[in-house]
């Protein structure tokens, strides 16, 4: 047992992070450190944004590789997080899609027209066989579409 220097609660040693104290644990409990870190971040948000942007620019390839590794190793966790986010923001999503359908009725009709038609085996632009979708060059011709990967579809607009 150890007493936190911030909240003065006596807690088990598992509630303290490793540190440089004589018992190799920090003076403050994990909860107090968490609160302190969040407060510091809120006070220095702009500073963090500038630093993170600079770090990303200098280490773009490394960051992309690490993100890819994380996504591959945590597919289930990411899926659960996405579902929870959708549940919490269901009304926002509904409103967004309602507005999209109102704003782009021609696009919606074109997508619905080919919804159940088969997608090709590979991207017509880059040859990728992963994450394929249907791309309309002209929404007024809903049955005319190309098979492209998601990356190429984003580039095409």
Buried (B, 14 or more C-beta within 10 A) or exposed (E): EBEBEBEEEEBEEEBBEEEEEEEEBBBBBBBBBEBEEEEEEEEEEEEEEEEEEEEEEEEEEEBEEEEEEEEEEEEEEEEEEEEEEEEEEEEEEEEEEEEEEEEEEEBBEBBEBBEEEEEEEBBEBEEBEEEBBBBBEEBEEBEEBBBBBBBBBEEEE
